[in-house]
Amino acid sequence: MIDLSAPRWFKSSRSNAKENCVEVAHLPNTLVAVWHSKNPTAPALLFTPTE
């Protein structure tokens, strides 16, 4: 299990203030986490850097 509370999350440059609030975090194990902050109960998606 990966702890997603510790990484620094930042808003994607593709986000806008009205609908799409996508946040991204670079994880220590080289994975990239993506999360839709307007849906806080949804899980984060994890990707490798090449994905």
Backbone as XML, in Angstrom:
<?xml version="1.0"?>
<chain id="A" units="angstrom">
  <residue number="1" name="MET">
    <atom name="N" x="0.841" y="-1.170" z="0.000"/>
    <atom name="CA" x="0.000" y="0.000" z="0.000"/>
    <atom name="C" x="0.897" y="1.247" z="0.000"/>
  </residue>
  <residue number="2" name="ILE">
    <atom name="N" x="0.512" y="2.236" z="-0.757"/>
    <atom name="CA" x="1.276" y="3.468" z="-0.888"/>
    <atom name="C" x="0.570" y="4.579" z="-0.113"/>
  </residue>
  <residue number="3" name="ASP">
    <atom name="N" x="1.320" y="5.272" z="0.749"/>
    <atom name="CA" x="0.774" y="6.383" z="1.528"/>
    <atom name="C" x="0.718" y="7.621" z="0.638"/>
  </residue>
  <residue number="4" name="LEU">
    <atom name="N" x="-0.484" y="8.083" z="0.331"/>
    <atom name="CA" x="-0.645" y="9.249" z="-0.539"/>
    <atom name="C" x="-0.894" y="10.538" z="0.242"/>
  </residue>
  <residue number="5" name="SER">
    <atom name="N" x="-0.764" y="10.488" z="1.571"/>
    <atom name="CA" x="-0.958" y="11.700" z="2.367"/>
    <atom name="C" x="0.343" y="12.508" z="2.489"/>
  </residue>
  <residue number="6" name="ALA">
    <atom name="N" x="1.480" y="11.867" z="2.313"/>
    <atom name="CA" x="2.770" y="12.540" z="2.492"/>
    <atom name="C" x="3.250" y="13.338" z="1.264"/>
  </residue>
  <residue number="7" name="PRO">
    <atom name="N" x="3.014" y="12.877" z="0.040"/>
    <atom name="CA" x="3.552" y="13.614" z="-1.113"/>
    <atom name="C" x="2.969" y="15.023" z="-1.241"/>
  </residue>
  <residue number="8" name="ARG">
    <atom name="N" x="3.720" y="15.870" z="-1.895"/>
    <atom name="CA" x="3.250" y="17.233" z="-2.183"/>
    <atom name="C" x="2.411" y="17.185" z="-3.451"/>
  </residue>
  <residue number="9" name="TRP">
    <atom name="N" x="1.134" y="17.475" z="-3.320"/>
    <atom name="CA" x="0.216" y="17.496" z="-4.452"/>
    <atom name="C" x="0.198" y="18.888" z="-5.057"/>
  </residue>
  <residue number="10" name="PHE">
    <atom name="N" x="0.115" y="18.971" z="-6.375"/>
    <atom name="CA" x="-0.010" y="20.270" z="-7.029"/>
    <atom name="C" x="-1.025" y="20.166" z="-8.149"/>
  </residue>
  <residue number="11" name="LYS">
    <atom name="N" x="-1.664" y="21.288" z="-8.444"/>
    <atom name="CA" x="-2.704" y="21.318" z="-9.470"/>
    <atom name="C" x="-2.066" y="21.239" z="-10.846"/>
  </residue>
  <residue number="12" name="SER">
    <atom name="N" x="-2.609" y="20.393" z="-11.674"/>
    <atom name="CA" x="-2.131" y="20.249" z="-13.046"/>
    <atom name="C" x="-2.367" y="21.530" z="-13.831"/>
  </residue>
  <residue number="13" name="SER">
    <atom name="N" x="-1.478" y="21.826" z="-14.744"/>
    <atom name="CA" x="-1.649" y="23.010" z="-15.596"/>
    <atom name="C" x="-2.848" y="22.860" z="-16.526"/>
  </residue>
  <residue number="14" name="ARG">
    <atom name="N" x="-3.363" y="21.655" z="-16.673"/>
    <atom name="CA" x="-4.551" y="21.405" z="-17.504"/>
    <atom name="C" x="-5.852" y="21.625" z="-16.742"/>
  </residue>
  <residue number="15" name="SER">
    <atom name="N" x="-5.768" y="21.879" z="-15.445"/>
    <atom name="CA" x="-6.965" y="22.085" z="-14.625"/>
    <atom name="C" x="-7.516" y="23.491" z="-14.814"/>
  </residue>
  <residue number="16" name="ASN">
    <atom name="N" x="-8.792" y="23.622" z="-14.522"/>
    <atom name="CA" x="-9.403" y="24.944" z="-14.490"/>
    <atom name="C" x="-10.207" y="25.076" z="-13.207"/>
  </residue>
  <residue number="17" name="ALA">
    <atom name="N" x="-10.637" y="26.258" z="-12.876"/>
    <atom name="CA" x="-11.294" y="26.509" z="-11.592"/>
    <atom name="C" x="-12.726" y="25.986" z="-11.522"/>
  </residue>
  <residue number="18" name="LYS">
    <atom name="N" x="-13.365" y="25.766" z="-12.649"/>
    <atom name="CA" x="-14.785" y="25.412" z="-12.627"/>
    <atom name="C" x="-15.052" y="23.915" z="-12.516"/>
  </residue>
  <residue number="19" name="GLU">
    <atom name="N" x="-14.431" y="23.104" z="-13.346"/>
    <atom name="CA" x="-14.800" y="21.694" z="-13.395"/>
    <atom name="C" x="-13.647" y="20.733" z="-13.157"/>
  </residue>
  <residue number="20" name="ASN">
    <atom name="N" x="-12.573" y="20.922" z="-13.841"/>
    <atom name="CA" x="-11.495" y="19.942" z="-13.854"/>
    <atom name="C" x="-10.369" y="20.340" z="-12.915"/>
  </residue>
  <residue number="21" name="CYS">
    <atom name="N" x="-10.353" y="19.730" z="-11.744"/>
    <atom name="CA" x="-9.300" y="19.997" z="-10.774"/>
    <atom name="C" x="-8.480" y="18.732" z="-10.590"/>
  </residue>
  <residue number="22" name="VAL">
    <atom name="N" x="-7.545" y="18.548" z="-11.462"/>
    <atom name="CA" x="-6.694" y="17.370" z="-11.409"/>
    <atom name="C" x="-5.421" y="17.740" z="-10.668"/>
  </residue>
  <residue number="23" name="GLU">
    <atom name="N" x="-5.071" y="16.932" z="-9.659"/>
    <atom name="CA" x="-3.847" y="17.157" z="-8.914"/>
    <atom name="C" x="-2.893" y="16.005" z="-9.159"/>
  </residue>
  <residue number="24" name="VAL">
    <atom name="N" x="-1.613" y="16.322" z="-9.108"/>
    <atom name="CA" x="-0.559" y="15.365" z="-9.433"/>
    <atom name="C" x="0.453" y="15.355" z="-8.292"/>
  </residue>
  <residue number="25" name="ALA">
    <atom name="N" x="1.017" y="14.176" z="-8.010"/>
    <atom name="CA" x="2.085" y="14.066" z="-7.012"/>
    <atom name="C" x="3.136" y="13.102" z="-7.545"/>
  </residue>
  <residue number="26" name="HIS">
    <atom name="N" x="4.394" y="13.471" z="-7.388"/>
    <atom name="CA" x="5.505" y="12.587" z="-7.739"/>
    <atom name="C" x="5.870" y="11.794" z="-6.495"/>
  </residue>
  <residue number="27" name="LEU">
    <atom name="N" x="5.786" y="10.481" z="-6.578"/>
    <atom name="CA" x="6.022" y="9.615" z="-5.429"/>
    <atom name="C" x="7.479" y="9.160" z="-5.389"/>
  </residue>
  <residue number="28" name="PRO">
    <atom name="N" x="7.983" y="8.830" z="-4.192"/>
    <atom name="CA" x="9.384" y="8.438" z="-4.053"/>
    <atom name="C" x="9.779" y="7.210" z="-4.872"/>
  </residue>
  <residue number="29" name="ASN">
    <atom name="N" x="8.850" y="6.326" z="-5.148"/>
    <atom name="CA" x="9.159" y="5.102" z="-5.897"/>
    <atom name="C" x="9.041" y="5.310" z="-7.406"/>
  </residue>
  <residue number="30" name="THR">
    <atom name="N" x="9.148" y="6.522" z="-7.874"/>
    <atom name="CA" x="9.087" y="6.969" z="-9.270"/>
    <atom name="C" x="7.699" y="6.904" z="-9.898"/>
  </residue>
  <residue number="31" name="LEU">
    <atom name="N" x="6.688" y="6.525" z="-9.127"/>
    <atom name="CA" x="5.332" y="6.562" z="-9.663"/>
    <atom name="C" x="4.806" y="7.986" z="-9.636"/>
  </residue>
  <residue number="32" name="VAL">
    <atom name="N" x="3.795" y="8.240" z="-10.457"/>
    <atom name="CA" x="3.115" y="9.525" z="-10.495"/>
    <atom name="C" x="1.658" y="9.261" z="-10.133"/>
  </residue>
  <residue number="33" name="ALA">
    <atom name="N" x="1.166" y="9.966" z="-9.123"/>
    <atom name="CA" x="-0.226" y="9.816" z="-8.695"/>
    <atom name="C" x="-1.045" y="10.956" z="-9.277"/>
  </residue>
  <residue number="34" name="VAL">
    <atom name="N" x="-2.259" y="10.636" z="-9.740"/>
    <atom name="CA" x="-3.172" y="11.622" z="-10.309"/>
    <atom name="C" x="-4.501" y="11.476" z="-9.584"/>
  </residue>
  <residue number="35" name="TRP">
    <atom name="N" x="-5.095" y="12.621" z="-9.201"/>
    <atom name="CA" x="-6.306" y="12.607" z="-8.387"/>
    <atom name="C" x="-7.209" y="13.751" z="-8.802"/>
  </residue>
  <residue number="36" name="HIS">
    <atom name="N" x="-8.508" y="13.495" z="-8.846"/>
    <atom name="CA" x="-9.491" y="14.525" z="-9.160"/>
    <atom name="C" x="-9.978" y="15.098" z="-7.835"/>
  </residue>
  <residue number="37" name="SER">
    <atom name="N" x="-9.491" y="16.258" z="-7.449"/>
    <atom name="CA" x="-9.754" y="16.804" z="-6.117"/>
    <atom name="C" x="-11.205" y="17.228" z="-5.897"/>
  </residue>
  <residue number="38" name="LYS">
    <atom name="N" x="-11.988" y="17.376" z="-6.934"/>
    <atom name="CA" x="-13.411" y="17.698" z="-6.750"/>
    <atom name="C" x="-14.214" y="16.449" z="-6.392"/>
  </residue>
  <residue number="39" name="ASN">
    <atom name="N" x="-13.578" y="15.303" z="-6.402"/>
    <atom name="CA" x="-14.208" y="14.064" z="-5.984"/>
    <atom name="C" x="-13.294" y="13.428" z="-4.930"/>
  </residue>
  <residue number="40" name="PRO">
    <atom name="N" x="-13.297" y="13.945" z="-3.694"/>
    <atom name="CA" x="-12.330" y="13.514" z="-2.690"/>
    <atom name="C" x="-12.437" y="12.060" z="-2.247"/>
  </residue>
  <residue number="41" name="THR">
    <atom name="N" x="-13.546" y="11.411" z="-2.527"/>
    <atom name="CA" x="-13.664" y="10.000" z="-2.144"/>
    <atom name="C" x="-13.143" y="9.055" z="-3.225"/>
  </residue>
  <residue number="42" name="ALA">
    <atom name="N" x="-12.848" y="9.599" z="-4.379"/>
    <atom name="CA" x="-12.331" y="8.761" z="-5.472"/>
    <atom name="C" x="-10.872" y="8.400" z="-5.217"/>
  </residue>
  <residue number="43" name="PRO">
    <atom name="N" x="-10.440" y="7.242" z="-5.681"/>
    <atom name="CA" x="-9.046" y="6.861" z="-5.485"/>
    <atom name="C" x="-8.124" y="7.618" z="-6.440"/>
  </residue>
  <residue number="44" name="ALA">
    <atom name="N" x="-6.885" y="7.700" z="-6.050"/>
    <atom name="CA" x="-5.868" y="8.276" z="-6.952"/>
    <atom name="C" x="-5.464" y="7.196" z="-7.950"/>
  </residue>
  <residue number="45" name="LEU">
    <atom name="N" x="-5.109" y="7.610" z="-9.124"/>
    <atom name="CA" x="-4.595" y="6.690" z="-10.143"/>
    <atom name="C" x="-3.079" y="6.783" z="-10.132"/>
  </residue>
  <residue number="46" name="LEU">
    <atom name="N" x="-2.412" y="5.645" z="-10.260"/>
    <atom name="CA" x="-0.952" y="5.620" z="-10.249"/>
    <atom name="C" x="-0.426" y="5.240" z="-11.612"/>
  </residue>
  <residue number="47" name="PHE">
    <atom name="N" x="0.590" y="5.961" z="-12.052"/>
    <atom name="CA" x="1.192" y="5.739" z="-13.373"/>
    <atom name="C" x="2.707" y="5.711" z="-13.240"/>
  </residue>
  <residue number="48" name="THR">
    <atom name="N" x="3.340" y="5.035" z="-14.173"/>
    <atom name="CA" x="4.790" y="5.121" z="-14.279"/>
    <atom name="C" x="5.095" y="6.425" z="-15.041"/>
  </residue>
  <residue number="49" name="PRO">
    <atom name="N" x="6.304" y="6.947" z="-14.960"/>
    <atom name="CA" x="6.616" y="8.180" z="-15.692"/>
    <atom name="C" x="6.394" y="8.078" z="-17.198"/>
  </residue>
  <residue number="50" name="THR">
    <atom name="N" x="6.595" y="6.916" z="-17.784"/>
    <atom name="CA" x="6.404" y="6.796" z="-19.230"/>
    <atom name="C" x="4.933" y="6.733" z="-19.633"/>
  </residue>
  <residue number="51" name="GLU">
    <atom name="N" x="4.087" y="6.307" z="-18.698"/>
    <atom name="CA" x="2.654" y="6.281" z="-19.005"/>
    <atom name="C" x="2.086" y="7.678" z="-18.999"/>
  </residue>
</chain>
